[in-house]
């Protein structure tokens, strides 16, 4: 019932609070007018029966155009004009001050202050008060102009009782709608505030990364050039400084690539092209490049990927994720260490493992390892790590409907696990070849 009521009024944020209240008012008024037809038939007030039917049609029209055509302002004007007309007619043909018209005027006032736009606020309130004062003055001056429709007190009590019950029910539903809508709006505001705070924190973190991590390599390059201009270095010193600058520049370039990719995915969304991929062939070039880098640091990088494992993934995102994880392992593994890249199938998933026997991740950092909350760390040869690569790995893995987890023991090493969906046999039977598009979506 609650779901039906929300659907009938319209869901936020498509419908504003005023629009939902107005839709509730139109719906309740329509129901009330429909019941009024039978009450007036019972009381024998034929003029009001015809009027109630006509106004019921107008109210149903207002509800339809406000809820489904989203013509709120036009419907409010029609609604308010109709309500004032029906109250005037009801006052004349339903015993004036001795009838329930003044109760209906109060209901009209309540509706006015609940739904109308600010620009029309004082106009309708003034009109409401003007009509009430005018009708009371007319009845006082010309009492014969008001038709007494009650043959006895029984009919009068029935009319008053029904009107009171309808007004109380109307106010209850509208007030409930207002309160629920208020809590909904508050939750939306709190959610937006939380998102804004996260965005601000992320921006501050990114600026901090740029300010700190770009300054260091630039300062090193400046110092190196100053030394070259003032001193004559021997070959060993020059090569040592060049190698240090090269490593620093490579780390900075890696950080900038990750930063730009992540920023682009946050601002514009990431386009994910899901295709059938041969895992070993897709990662072959990436592994060959990193084996050369590992050899320079004295680390053995072992490729244990099996042939003929096909996964559904985005080729660029998959390579980026694995590249970042191997880079991370290289940074935090000591010379003489070992890194193993392997994959096995578990049910309908392929689980890729990048395992090292490096320095591991401290227990304090493990909870925040996939966020910007983690503190900057240095590798075994002072390589700079900022945690952005792992955040990028997590987001890009999840965009491919994958999952990333890890196990780490400080001082013993770390293993990252990345799972992707296997390409099923029924996909092969449907004739989808390697590289053929399986799914493309805008995130």
N, C-alpha and C positions, 0 to 999 in steps of 0.2 A: 504493500500500500504506500509506504513512504517513497519507494522508488518510482511508483506511478505518479505520485504527487510532484516529485522533483522534475520528472520528465514533462509533466503537464505545464509546469511554470517556466521551464527552460533552465539549462545548466550554465553556471558561471564558468569562465568570464564572458561567454558569448552574450549572455543577458545580464544587464546591470541589476543592482539591487532594486531600483525603482521599477524596472521592467518586470521583475519577478513578482513584486508586490501588486503591480497593476494587473498582471495576468491572473494572480490569485483573486483579486477583487472582481474581475470580470467573470471568472469561473464561478465564484460563490454567488455573485449577484444573479447570474443566469439560473443557477439552481434555485435560489430563493424566489425569483420571479416565476419560475415554472411551478413551484409549490403555491405561490400567491394566487395563481389562476384558479386552483381548486378551492382555496380558502374563500376567495371572492365569489365563486360560484355557490359555495355553501352559505355565504352571507347574503347572496342575492344582489350583488352590486355589479350589474351588467356592464356599466360604463368602464369600471376598473378592470373587468375581465379582458375587454378588447384592448385597453391600454397596456395591460401587463403582457399580453401576447406580442404586441408591437414592440414593446421595450425589450422583451426577451430576445427577439430577433436581432435588435440593435446590439445588445450585450454580447450575444454569441458572435456577431460579426466583429465586434471590437476585439474579443478574445482571439479569434482566428487570425485577424490581420496583425495583431501585436505579437502573438506567439510564433506564427509561421511565416508571416511576411515582414515582421520586424518593423512595423510602422507605428512605433510607440507614440510619438508626439501627436500624430493625426488622430489616433485612437483615443488618446486622453481627452482631446478637445471634444470629440463626438460623445464620449462617455459622460463628461461633466455636463454638457448641454442636455443630454438625455436625462440624467439624474435630476437636474434642476426642474426640467419640465414635468417629470413624473411626480416630483414632490409637490409642485404647484397644483397639478390636477388632482392628486391624492388629497391635498388639503381641502380643495373645493368640494369634491364628491365623497369625501370620507370623514365628514363631521368636524372639519376644521381643528380647533384647539382641543376638542373633545375626542378626536381620533389620534392615531399613532404618528401623524405626520412629523411632529416635532422630534420624535425619537429618530425618525428617518433622516431629518435634517442633521442631527448630531452625528449619525453614521456617515452622512455625506461630508461633514466637516472633518471627521477622522480620516476618511479616505483622501480628502484634499491635501491635508498636511503630510500624508504618507507617500503619495505617489507623484504629484505634479512637479514639473521642473521648476527651478528657482525663479526663472524669468516670469513664470505665470503664477507664482505663489500668491502674491497679495491680491491679484485680480480675482481669483476664484474664491479666496477667503472673504474678500469684501462683497463679492456677489452673493455668496451664501448668507452672510449676515443681512444684506440689503433685502433679499427675498423674504427671509424670516420676519424681519421688522415690518415690511410692507404687508405681508399676509395677515399678521396679527392686527395691524392698524385697520386693514380693510374689514376684517371680521368684527372688530370693535365698532367701527363706524357703520358698517352695513351687514349686520348679522344675518339678514335674510338672504344674502348672496351665497351663504354656505349651506350646503345640503346635508341634513342629518340622515345618515343611511342606516342607523341602528334601530331596529324595531323594538329592541329591549336590551337590558343590561347584559344578558347572556351573550348576545352577538358582539357587544362591545368588549367584554372580557376576553372572548375568543380571539378577536382581532388584536387586542393589546398583547395578549399572551403569546400569540404566534410571532408578532413583530418583535417583542422583547427577546424571545428565544433565537430568532433569526439574527438579530443584531449582536447578541452575545456570542453566538457561534461565529459570525462574521469577524468580529473583533478578535476572537480567540485565534482563528486560523491566520488572519493577517499578522497578528502580533507574533505568533509562532513562526511564521515565515520570515518575519523581520529578524527575529532572534537567531534562527538557524542561518539565515543569510549573513548576518553580522559575524557569526562564528566562522562561517566559510570564508568570508572576506578577510577576517583576521588571520586565518591560517594561510591564505594566499599571500598576504602581506608579510607574514613571518617567514614563509618559504622564500619569497623574493629577497627579503632582507638577508636571509642566510646565504642565498646564492650570491648576493652582492658582496657580502663580507668575504665569502670564499674567493670571489673574483679579485677583490682588493688585495687579499692576502697573497693570492697567486701572482698578481702583478708586482707587488712589493718584493716577493721572493725572486721573480724573474729579473727585476731591476737590480736586486742585490747580487744575483749571479753575474749579470753583465758587468756591473760596476767592479766587482771583486776579481772575477776570473779573466776579464779582458785586460785589466790593468797589469796583471802579473806578466803575461807574455810580451805585452807592448813595452813594459819597463825593461824586460830582459833584452829585447831587441835593441832598445835605446842604449842600454849599458854596453852591449856588445859592440855597437857602432862607435860609441865613445872610446872604448878601449882600443879598437882598431885604429882610430884616428890619433891616439896619443901614445900608444905603445906598439912595439914590434914583438909579436908573439911567436913562440916556436911552434913547430908543426903539431906537436902533441896537444898543447894547450888550445890551439885554434880548432883542431878537430873535436876535442872534448866539448868546447863551447858550442860549436856548430851542432853537434849531436844533441846537446841539451836543448838548444833552441828549436831544433827540428821536432823533438818529442813534445815540447811545450806547444808549438804551433799546431801539431797534429791533434793534440788533446783539445786545444781551443777550437779547431775546425770541427771536430766531432761534436763538441758541445753546441756550437752554433747551428750545425745541421739539425741536431735533435731539437734545439730550441725553436728553430723556424718551422720544422714539421709539426711539433706539438702546438705551437701558436696558431698555425694555419688550421689544424684540426679543431681547435677550440673556437675560432672565429668564423670559419666558413663551413665547417663540417668536413668530414672525410668521405671521399668517394671510394667505395669498396667494390672491387671486381672479383667476385668469387669464381674460381675456375678449377678444373681438375689439374693437379700438378704432380709430377714425379718428384718426390721429396729429395732423393739423392741428386738428381740432375739439377734441380732448382738451387740447391745449396752448395753445389760443387765449387763454383767460382769463389763464393764467399769463404769457404773453408780453405781453399788454396791460398788466397791472399793472406788470411790470418795465420796459416801455417808458417809463412815466411816471416811475419811479424813475431810470432811465438819463438821461432828459431833465433832471432836477434836477441831475445831476452833469455834464451837458454831454457825455454819451456817446450815440452812435447805436446803438440795438439794432435790427437788421434781421431780419425774419422771412422766411426763404426756404423754408419748409416747403411741399412740394407737396401738391396735393389728391389724395384717393383712395389714400393709403397706409394700409393696415390692418395693424396689428401685434397680436400676442397678448401682453398684459401686464396688470398690475394697475394700475387707473386712478390710485389714490392714490399708490402707490409710484412710478409713472412720473412723475407731476407733482412729487413730492418730489425725485426725482433731478434732473430738469431744473431745477427751481426753485433747488436748491442750487448747481448748476453755473453758472447764470446769475448768482446772487448772488456766487459766487466771482469770476466774470469782472468783475462790476461793481466789486468791492472793489479789484481789482488792475489796473484800467485807468484811465489818466489822463484827465482832462477833454479832450474833443476826440477821444477814441479811438472805436473801433468794435467792436461785438460782432455776430457773425453766427450765427444758428441755422438750420441746414439739415438735410436728410435725403436720402439716396439709397438705392437697393436694390442689394444685392450678393448674388446667388444667392438663397438662401431667407431672407436677413437684411435688416433695415432698419438702417442706420447713421445715427444722429443725431449731428451735429457742433455743438459750441458753441465757436466760435473767437473769440479776442480779440487785439488788438495791444497788450496791456498790458505790465507789467514782467516777465512770465514767472516761471518757477520755477527757483531756483538748482539747479545740478547736485548739490550736496550733499543737497538735500532730496528730489530726485526718487525715490530708492529707497524712501523711507519715506512718500511722500505719501498713501498709502491706509491709514495706521496711526496709532496714538496716539503713535508715537515722534517724529513730526515736531514741531518747535518752533513755538510761537505766532508769528504774523507779523502785520504791520499793513498795511492797504491804503493806497492812494494818498492818502486823506484820513483816515489813522489809524483806519480801520475795523479792528476786532479780528477776526482769524481764528485758529481753534484746531485746524483739521484734522479736527474731528469730522464736519463736513458731508461731506467727501470719503470718510471711512470709511463713513459711512451710505450714501452713493451706491454704493460698491462692494458692500456687503453686500446692499442692496436690489435692485441690478441682478442680482446672481448668484442671488438668491432667485427672480427671474423668468426664470431660465435665459438671462440676458443676459451681456454682456461689456462692461467699461469699460476704455479705454486712453487715453493722452494723449501729446501731443508738445509740448515746450516748449523755447524758446530764451531764456535770460535777456536781457532788454532788448528782445526782439522779439515776445513774446506766447506764448499757449498755446492749444492745441486739444484738447478732450476729445471722445472718440468713445464713444457708447453704442449697443450693438447689441442688437436684439430680433428674435425670429422673426416673419417675415411671416405673415399669414393666407393659407393656400394656397387655390388654386381649388377643390380637392376639399372644403374646409370650406364654401365658399360653396354648392357644389352640394348639400351635405347639409342646407342650409336654416338655417344658423346666422346669425342677424342680429346687427347691432351691439349690443354690451352683453350678448348671451346668454352664459351661463357656459360656458367651455371647460374649465377645470380649477380645482379648489379643493384646496388642500393645507395641512396644518398643519406648520410648520417648527419 
